[in-house]
Amino acid sequence: MKFTPRFSAACVFCVLAAVVLSSSGASFASAYNGRPKLVVVIVIDQFRGDYLERYHDQFGDAGFRFLTDHGAYFPDCNYNYANTRTAPGHATLFSGAYSNGHGIVANEWWDQKKKRMVTSVEDEDSKLVGVEGDRTGASPHNLLADTLGDELKLATQGKSRVFGVSLKDRAAVFPAGFGGDSAYWIDPKSGAWVTSTYYRDQLPRWVQDFNHTRPAKYWDRDWKDAQGTLLRSTAHRKGKDGSEAGFYEIIGPTSFGNEYEFEFARELVMYENVGRGPATDLLAISLSPNDILGHQVGPDSAEMQQMALDLDRELADFINFLGHQIGLADVWIALSADHGVASLPTQVKKLRIPAANLGVAKLEAQINAALTAKLSPGHPTSYVRLDYPMAWLDQDAFAAAHARERDAETAVGEAMKEAGLRDYYTKSQLALGEAPATPLGRKYLNSYSPEGSWYVMGVPEIYTVGGASGTDHASPYNYDTHVPLAIYGLPFQPGTYRGHAEPVDLAPTLALLLGINAPTHSVGRVLTEAIAPPHRADGAVKSGEARP
C-alpha cells in the first residue's frame, strides 16, 4: 500500500504547525500513558555520517531533511569502539552500551564446543518459523544487557508492543530485545519473512499473505538512476556457486530492497495496530540494502549515490504514512546507522593514500603457517579462523602445542603483525583492562567481550580491508565509526548540534523522555542540549530554564 502524494514543503510546515498546536496544552511524555503513541528507530546498515551532508542539496524536504531540519541533528556522532560490525552496532544502539557491556563482539565467533563459527543470534533452542524444514532459529540469548524495548516492556507491564524488522536476523533480533513481540527478517533464498519460535510458533495470517503475494513483484525489475541509466536488474540469474541466486543476493543490493522493507513495516503497523495501544510502542527498522551494495561498490559510487536518493524518497513516503496512520504529533522518529565503511582501496590508492585489499584466505594461511613454524614444525595446523581484523583461536590446537591462553593469543598477535597488521589486542589483555590510556586504547577496551573462544583483535592499517575485492568496515577509524544521529518529536528542539555525540546516547535519551529506566548497562549521556523546554500555558519559565 503506497501513501501519496509525498510531503511537499508546504505540507511539512502544516504538519509542524499542527504539532506545535497539539503540544501547547501539555508536553509531558510518558510511555505509561501512550505519549507518544509510537517511537520509530530507523537504522541504515552501513550509512556513513557524511552521506547526509554529501547529498543534502539533492534530498527533498520530506525524507532525510525532514528529520535533520525539523529534528535534533548531531552530525558529529561516532562509535567509541573498534568492532564496527552489524551485530555490535545494533546491540549498542538499543542497549546504550558498548560490547564490554552488552557482550556482542562480532557478527559471529568461534564456538569451541561445536568446533565451528556460530552467529551472534543463532539459538539451537529455537527454530525458524515461516520456512519448511527443521532449521535453527534466532534469539537475543547472547546479549548480556537488556534493551530500550525491554525497559519499555517492564515499565508498562507488557502493554507496550516492540517489533524489529530487517533483511538480516541479527539486525531484527537485537533491536527487538528479549521481550520483543516479534522480530522479522527474510529467508535469503525466497525473500519470505520469517521469525523464530523464540517469539511465536507460527506467522500471523497477514505475514503469510504478504509472503504469498509480495516478493514476486520485486523480481525482473530494472533499477535506474535519475537519468534513466540502468544500474542493476533483478532478473533471475545464477549465483557464484552455480545455483539460482536468491532474493537477498539479487534484490538486496538495490533500492527495491529498502522499498520491500518499508512495505512490510507499513503492513505490520496496520495489522498489529502499532501505535494504537494504551502505552507507547516501539518499532525498529534496520535497512540492509545499503550494506549489501556498499561492500561491492564502496561509498563513492554512482550506485551508492542513487541508493541514498531513492531511500530519501522512500523515507518520505514512510513518514507520510505515519502521519496519516497515527499522526506525527504522536510519533518520535530516530535515525542512525550501525557503522560506516571504508572507501574502495583501489580508489584510495589513486590519491596516493595507503590502502589495500588483503584477501582473507591468503592472510589466514600466512598466519597459520607462521604459528605452525613456531608451535608444531612439520605438522601444519589450523590454529586460527580469521574474520579480519579479528582472529579466533582453536583452543584445542593450542592445547596440543602446550600453549596457554595468554601465550597463545600473544603468538597469534605477533603473527598478525608479521602479516601486515599495525598492532593487536588480546582477549586476555582486554579482560584485565590492559590498554594504553589513549583514545584508541579506549576503543579496544570498549570492544571487549567474554563471549566466544580465545581471540585477538588486530589493529588494521588505514583503508586496509580483508576482502580481495570491494570494501569493508570493522576498523576503529572515523570512516567506520562516524554515523548519523537525528531525532524528531515533540520533546526535541529542532536544530543542528555540533557537539560530540555517540550512538550509546540514543537509548538513555529516549528512556528519560519516556519516563522509564535506561537499559541495564547504558553508559550513554542524555542529549539535554536538544531537549526542548517545557511549554507552559502562562508563558512562565522556571529558574534555570532557558527561554525558547
N, C-alpha and C positions, 0 to 999 in steps of 0.2 A: 504494500500500500504506500503510495507516494503522496506527500502533502505539498501542494503547490498553491499559489506561487511562493517562491522563496522570499525571505525577508528583503524588502528594499530598505534603503537608508531611512526613509520616512517611517516605514513600518517599525524599524528598530526603535526609533525615538518615541513612537506611540507606545510601544511595549514598556520602554523605560519610564515613561510618564505614568503609565498605569501602575508600575511597580512602586514608584515614589508615593503615589496617592494611596496605594493599599497599605503602605508601611507607615503612614503618618500617624495612625492611631496607636500602633503597637509594633515595636521592633524586637521584642523578646523572642528568641528562638528556643525551642525546647523539643527534643526528639520525643519526649513523653506525650506531648500533645499534638504531634504531627506537624511541627513547624520547623523546618519546611516539610512539605509532603514527600519530597524526593531529593536525594543527593546523588548526582551522577558523576562518576570519576572516569574520565576518558584517558587511557594510557596508549600512546602511539609507540609501538615497538620500533626501536632504532630511529628515533626522531631527534636529531641534534638541536640544541638550543638556538643555534644561529639560523635555522631554517625560517623561523618566524620573522627575523629581520631581513634575511636574504630575499624572501618573496613577498614582503609586506605590501609593496606597491602593486603587486599582481593579484592579491587577495581581494575578495569582495567585502562588503560591510557586515555580512551576516554569519560568517563562519569563524575563522581564527580571530579576525579583528573584532568581532562581537565580544569575544572573551578578553582580548588584550586591551581594547579601547574602553569597554564598559565594565570590566572586572579589574581585580588587582593582579598586575602582571609583574613577574620577577624575572628579568632577563639574565640575571647572574645567579643561576641555580645550578649547583654542581653536587654530584655524589661525592662523599668523602670516604670512599673506599676504592679498592683496586679491581675487585672481581666484577666488572661491569658486564654481567650476563643477564639474560631474561628472567630466570627464576629468582636470583637475588634481588634484582631490581623491583619486581612486583612484590616480593615479600617485604622489602624495605619501604615502599610507598604506603603499604597498608598496615604495617606494624609500627612505623615510626622509629624503627631500629635498623642497625646495620647487621651484617652477618654474625658479628660477635654477640648479638642479642637474639636474632631470630633463627640462626643456625643454618640458613640456606647458603651454602658456599659456592655452588655451581649449578648448572642445569642437570648434571649427572656426576656420579662419582663411583669409585671402585668399591664394591661390596666384597669384603674378604671371605665371608661365609659362602656367598654364591659364586665367587670367583669370576665375576663379570661386572661391567659397568651397569649401574641402575639409575633411573631418572629420579629427579628430586621429588616427584609426586606419585610414582608407581607404588601400588599398595596391593600386595597379594591377598589381603583380607577382603578386598572388594573386587567387583567385576564390572566390565563395561556394560552400559545399558544403551541399546539403540542399534547394535550390530549383532550379526549372527556369530555364534561360537562362544567358547568359554575363554574370554580374553581378560587379562589382568586390568583392573580398574585403577583409579587415581584418587588420592585424598591429600589433605594437608598434614598427614601424620608426622612428617619430618619437621614441621615448624616447632620451634622452642618458645615462641611467643604468641600471644593472641593478636587479633587484628581490630581495625576500626569497626568492621562489621560485627565481630564477636562482642565488642563492648556495647554496640548498639542493641544487639540481641539481649544481652544481660540487663541493660538498663531498662528495657521495655518489657522484660519477661517474655521475650519471644514474639511480641506483637509486630516489631519491625520485620520487614522482609529484606533479604540480602541475596543478590544474584551476581554471578560472574560470567562473562561472555568473552570468548576469544577463539581464534582458529587453533590455538595451542592449549594443551591441557594445563600446563604449569601457569600460564597467563590467565586462566579462568579460575583455577583452584585456589591459588594463594590470595587473590583479592576476595574471594567468597569466604575464606577463613574456615574455621572449624564449624561454626554454627550456621553457615550459609544455607539458604533454602535449596539452592542448586547452583552448580557450575556447569556450563555447557561449552563444549568445544567440538571440533569436527573430526570425523573419520577421514584421514588424509586421502584415501583412495576415492571414496564416493562423494565426499563433501557433506554427508549426512551429519546432523547434530547429534551428539551423544553426551551421556553423563555417566555416573558411576553409582553402584549400589550403595556407596557411602552416603549419597544424597537421597536416592529414591530407587525403587525396584523396577519401575517402568517409565517410559517417556509419557508426558502428558499428551492428550489427544492432539492439541494444537501443534506440538513439535512433530508428532508423527505425520500430520497433514502437511506441514512445512517440508519435511523430508521427501514426501511423495511428489511434491509439485515444484519446489523452488530451485534445487540445484541444477536441474536440466536447462533452465533458461540462461545460465551463465556460460554454457558451452557454446562453441562455434560463433564467437563474437570477436570483433576487431577493436582493439584498444588504440585510439588515435590521439594525437595532440591537437592543439587548438587550430593548427593549420591543415589538419586532415592527414598528416603523415602517419602511416601505420607504425606503431611501436611494438605491439605484440598481438598474436592471435591466440584465442583459447580453443582452437580446433584440436580435436583428438590427435595424439601422436604417441610415439614410443618413448619411454623413459631411458635413462642411462643404462639400465640393466636389460633393456630389450623388451620389457613388458609394457603394457599400456600405462602411460603416465596418468597419475591421479589428479583429483581436484586441487589438492594443496600445491602440487608442482606446477600445474597449468594456470589455474585461476588465481592462485595465491599471490604471485608476483605482479599482479595487475590491479588497477583501481576497482575492478569488478569485485575483488576480494573484500575491500572495505564496504562496498555497496551491499554485499551479501551479509556482512556482519550487522550493519545498521538495519537492514531489512528484518533480520532475526530479532534484533533488540526491540524494534517497534512492535513486533508481534508479541514478544514477551511482556512488554509494558501493558499492552491492551488485554491480552488473555489472562494474565496473572493479576490484573488490576493494580499494578505497581503505582505507588503514589496516591492511592485512594483508601488507605487503611487508617487506623486510629493513631499510628505512630509513624515516625519518619522511616522511609525505606531507602535502601542503598543499592544502586546499580553500577557495577564496574564493567566497562567495555574496553578490552585491550585489542587494538587494531594491529594485526600481524603482518599484512602485506608489505608495509614499508620495510620491514626487516628481511623478508624473503627476497624482495627485489634488491635491497641495498647491498646484501652480501655479494650479489652478482655484478652490479654496475657501479657501486660506490655512490657517495653523496653529491657528486658534482655533475652527474649525467643528465641528459635531457629527459630520460625516463623518470628519474627521481624528481625532477622539477615538475613534470606533469602529474606525477603521483600526488605531490603536495597541493597542486592547484585543484585537482579533482577532489581530493579529500576536503579541501576548503568548501567546495560546493556541497559535498555530501554531509559535512558537519552542519552547514547552514540548514539543509533540509531536516536534519535531526533536531536541531534547536527549534525550528519551526514546528515540527511535530510535537515536541514537548510543550511548546506554547499553546497549541491547540488542545492537546490531550489533558494537560494538568494546569497550565498557566505558569508563566515564568516567574511570577511573584512568589510562587510556592516551590521553586526549584533552585538548587545550588548546583553549579557545574564547575568541576575542576579538570584541568588539562595538564598532563605531564608526559614523561616518557621513562622507559626502564633503563636506557643507556643511549649513547651516541654511536659513532662509527668513525673509523679512520678513512681518509681519502685513499683511493686506489694507489698502492705503492708504485705502479707503473706510471701514474700521472705525477706523483710527488717527485719521483726521481728526475723528471724532465725539468724541474725547477732547482735541481742540484741540492735538494733536501734529502738526507739519508732515509732510505726506505727499502723494504724487501718483502717478497713472498718466499717463505722458507720451505714449505712442504712438510706437513706434519709427519708423514710416514718416513721420510728420509731422516728427519730430525730425531724421531723416536728411535730409529735403528742406530743412529750415531750415538745417542745417549746409552742405549743398552749395550752397544759394543764397548764403550768406554768402561761401563760398570763390569762387564764380563772380564775385560782385561785386568781389572783390579781385584775382583772378588772370586772369579771362577775361570781362570785362564784355561783355554782349550775346551771349555764347556759353555757354549752360547746359551744365555738365559734371558728370558723376557722379565726384566726387573721392574719396568715401569710401563704404564699406559699414559701417553701424552695427550692432554687436552689443552693445547697451547694457550697460554703460557704456564699451565698447571701440569704437574706430573703426579700421577697416582701410583703408589708403590705396592707391589705384591709382597705382603709381609712374609709369606711362606718362602718365597725365593730368597729373601734376605736372611731368614732364619736358617736356611740351608747353608748360607755363607757365614753363619755365626755373627751377623751384624744386628746390633740393637737399633731401636727406632732413631734415636738422635744421630748415631753414626751413619745409619743408612740414609737418612734424609740429607745429611751433610754431603755424603758421597754423591748423591743424586744432584744436589745443588751445584757442586763443583763440576760435574759432568755437563750440566746445563750451561754453565758459564763457558766451558770449553767449546760448546756447540754454538755459542754466539749470543746468549742472553747476557744482559748487563749485570744482573745480580740475582739474589734469591732470598726467600724467607722460608724457613721450615715450619711445619706444624708444631714441632717441639718448642722452637723459639717463640712463636706467637702465643702459644699456650701460657708461657711464662712472662709474656709482655716484653720480650727481648727484641726491641726495635729502637732505632735511634729516635730521639725526640725532635723529629723533623716532620714537615707536612707529609712527605712520602711515607715515613715510618708509621705515622698515624693511620694512613690509608690502609696499610697492610695489617695493622692491629685490628682495625675495624672489619677486615675481611676474614678474620679467623673464625673457624667453627670447629666444634668437636666431632661433627658428622664425618662419615666416610673413613677410609683407611688412612694410613700414613700418607702425607702429601708434602709437596714443595711448591710454593708459589714463585714462579720465575718473574723477574722484572725485565720486560722486553725493551729493546731499543725502540726509539720513536718510529712510528709509521712502519713497524715490522709486524707482520701477521703470519699466522701459522699455515694458512692455505697456500697451495701452489699457484692459485689464481684468485681473482676477486679481492675482497677485503673482509675485515672482521672488527670486533671490539674485544673487550676483556683486558684493557690496559688501565693504568692509573692516570692517564694523560687527559688533558681537557677535552680533546675531540671525542673521547668516550664518556667522560663524566658530565659534560655540560648538556643539560636538558631544559626544556621549557617548564614554566610553572605559572599558571594563570587560574584564578578562582573568581567565578561570577556568582553573585547572590546578594540578597538584601544586607547582610552584615558587613559586606566588603566595600571599602571606599575605593571607587574606580581610580586608577592611576598606574603609572609605571614606577615601581620601587626598585631602585638600582643598588640597594644594599644587598649583601650576600644572603642567599637562602639555600636550603638543601631540601631534597625530597623527603627527608625524615620530618620536616616541619609540617607537611600537609596533614597527616593524621592527628597530631595533637591540636592543631589549629581548628580543624573541623570538630573534633571531640569537644573542645572547650565551648565552642559556639552552639553545639547541640545540647550542652548541659550534661554530658556524660564523661566517664573516666577516659583518659587516654589509654591506648593499648599498654599491656603489662610492661614491655621493655622499651617503651618510647623514649628516645633521647633528643627528639627534635624540640625546637622552641616554638612558641605560639607567635605567629606573624602579626603582632599587635599593631605594627605601623600601618597595616592595611585594613584594620577593623574600624568601621565607621562608628562615630559617636552615637549614642542612643538618641532617638528622636523624642522630644518632649513636647507635649501639647501646648505648654505655656511658653516654650522657647527658652526656658531657663537652662543654664549649664552649671553642673555641679563643680565645686572647686577641684582643680586638677584636670578637668576635661577641656579639650581644645574645641573652639567653636568651628563649625563647618565653614 
